[in-house]
């Protein structure tokens, strides 16, 4: 197991990111499958509600797949490598 916090090999980090993306895609597909099964099992209005939920999941997956960066990578970091605390932004 590698520690991504301290790993400096960019190719190894890229491999980890690709593996994680593949795993997330697999989990999203499984979630969609289970949501459809649940909708069929519940019947009636539950189908419509779960269909909407499934559509939202698929849209979020598509947005994530088309986004080159994750949200956490766009946050500003302090010189120590940590995100600035909420208290630091408050004026007194």
C-alpha positions, 0 to 999 in steps of 0.5 A: 500500500502506498501513502499518497500523502508522501508519494512523489512518483507522479506516474504511481499517483496517476495509476492510483487515481485511474484505479480509483476512478475505475472503482468508483465507476463500478460502484456507481453502476452497481448503485444504479442497478440496485436502485432499479431493483429497489424501484421494481420491488417497491412498485408504484410511486416509488419507481418514479422517485427512484428513477429521478434519484437514478437520473441524478446519480447518472448525471453526477457520474457524467459530470465527474467523468468529464471533470479533469480535476476533483474539487479538493484539488482546486482548494487553495492550500497554505504553505504548510500544505493544509487547507486554510481554516475557517477561523483564519478567514474571519476578521475580528 
